Amino acid sequence: MTVENETQIDAMGIEPATGNVVLMISDHLDWSETPTHLEAIEAKVNAYLAFVQSPQLVEANPDARNRKVKIAIYQAHPEPEEVKPILNKLARQLGFVGIELWRGALPPGY
C-alpha cells in the first residue's frame, strides 16, 4: 500500500500523544516526475478525505468517533522547495475542514 494506491488506507491508528486519528500515506516516490507525484498525493488525500467524511472511518475504527483527524504523509524523498507551497496550501485547505496534514521522512528501513 502506497501513495499510488488511492483505494487503500496505508495505515490507521490513534496517536497516543494527542488522541488524534492518524491516517498514514506511505510515499516512496522520488520527485523526478513532480506533476505525476503531486497528482498521486492529491488523489490519495482526496480518497482519505472521502473516507473521513463518510461513515467508513468509524466503521473501520470505532475508536475514531469524535476524534480529530491527521493525515500523515511519510516521504522516502524530501520534497523539493518548489513543491512546499503547493503542499502547504493543501494543508491549509484541509485545516478548513478540521483535518491536520503532516509531512515528514519515512522511518529508516521502509
C-alpha positions as a printed Julia matrix, in Angstrom:
110×3 Matrix{Float64}:
   0.0    0.0     0.0
   1.45   3.29   -1.08
   0.61   6.74   -2.35
  -0.01   5.2    -5.77
  -2.91   3.06   -4.5
  -5.63   5.56   -3.7
  -8.2    2.88   -2.88
  -6.33   1.63    0.2
  -5.63   3.2     3.59
  -1.9    2.63    4.08
  -2.18   2.59    7.88
  -4.5    3.96   10.54
  -4.29   4.35   14.28
  -4.74   6.6    17.29
  -1.82   8.9    18.09
  -1.07   8.38   21.81
   0.24  11.91   22.43
  -2.83  13.7    21.03
  -5.61  11.13   20.76
  -6.0   12.08   17.09
  -6.88   9.53   14.45
  -3.91   9.27   12.1
  -4.23   8.08    8.53
  -0.8    7.36    7.09
   0.25   7.74    3.47
   3.44   5.9     2.55
   5.13   7.95   -0.18
   8.1    6.13   -1.68
   8.14   8.08   -4.96
  11.03  10.34   -5.86
  10.3   13.77   -7.29
  11.71  13.21  -10.8
   8.14  13.34  -12.17
   6.83  16.16   -9.96
   3.43  16.65  -11.65
   2.68  12.91  -11.53
   3.83  12.72   -7.92
   1.61  15.64   -6.91
  -1.35  14.06   -8.72
  -0.79  10.83   -6.76
  -0.73  12.75   -3.47
  -3.85  14.72   -4.43
  -5.75  11.56   -5.38
  -4.75   9.77   -2.18
  -5.6   12.75    0.05
  -8.97  13.15   -1.71
  -9.7    9.46   -1.13
  -8.77   9.84    2.55
 -10.97  12.92    2.82
 -13.94  10.98    1.4
 -13.2    8.14    3.84
 -13.11  10.55    6.8
 -16.28  12.37    5.8
 -18.24   9.14    5.34
 -19.28   6.58    7.95
 -16.36   4.38    6.82
 -13.85   5.85    9.26
 -15.87   4.97   12.35
 -16.93   1.64   10.83
 -13.27   0.74   10.3
 -12.18   2.05   13.71
 -14.95   2.73   16.25
 -12.37   4.48   18.49
 -12.19   7.2    15.82
 -15.58   8.61   16.77
 -15.4   12.29   17.81
 -11.62  12.49   17.38
  -9.63  14.97   15.32
  -8.06  13.59   12.16
  -4.49  13.89   10.98
  -3.24  12.75    7.58
   0.46  11.94    7.81
   2.49  11.69    4.61
   5.7    9.77    5.26
   8.1   10.55    2.43
  11.07   8.48    1.3
  12.43  11.52   -0.57
  12.4   15.13    0.63
  10.01  17.35   -1.28
  11.66  19.97   -3.5
  11.39  23.62   -2.47
   9.02  24.4    -5.35
   6.55  21.77   -4.07
   6.38  23.05   -0.49
   3.99  25.96   -1.25
   1.61  23.57   -3.01
   1.56  21.12   -0.12
   1.31  23.97    2.39
  -1.78  25.19    0.53
  -3.23  21.68    0.68
  -2.58  21.64    4.44
  -4.43  24.95    4.83
  -7.38  23.68    2.8
  -7.62  20.53    4.91
  -7.38  22.68    8.02
 -10.58  24.44    6.98
 -12.42  21.13    7.42
 -10.6   20.28   10.66
  -8.01  17.87    9.27
  -4.31  18.3    10.0
  -1.8   17.45    7.27
   1.67  16.4     8.42
   4.64  15.61    6.18
   7.94  14.03    7.16
  10.53  11.4     6.42
   9.79   7.7     6.33
  11.49   5.93    9.23
  14.7    4.08    8.24
  14.13   0.69    6.69
  10.86   1.5     4.9
